[in-house]
Amino acid sequence: MKTFAAVSAALGVAVLLFAAWSSGTREPRKTAAGQAQIEAFKAALGAYKLDNGDFPSTSQGLAALRVRPANAPHWSGPYIAEDANRDPWNHEWIYKYPGDHGKGPDIASYGADGTPGGDGINADIVSWPNH
């Protein structure tokens, strides 16, 4: 099951990155890459939860997908192949669990400007539905 999730995530990331690569200017590609990264995080976090019974805490963050936390006795990662700390604009990803937008963790990038809100390339990229 974990292998299937990883393969599915990798294929999804590849499709989104291709769409980003072919979309024209550099900044929209970064936005699409950020969305792809969030989807990969969600798949990896799902595998982490299956192994360990819960998602990493806010203090453990996305780093728990690469480095085994002390309280994860069934950790069988790394769950992602690359460093999880930076979004496409080289800002730290925002990770919170428990999150404010549903049962899973909240993952966000504040876009090019690195501040909440904004439009276009400065718009937030988030793991929850935007309404």
Protein Blocks (a to p, Z undefined) as FASTA:
>chain_A
ZZmmmmmmmmmmmmmmmmmmmnopfklmmmmmmmmmmmmmmmmmmmmmmmnopacdfklo
mmlmmpccfklmkbcbdfbfbdfkbcfkopacddddddfebjbdcdddebjnopgedehj
lpccdfbdcZZ
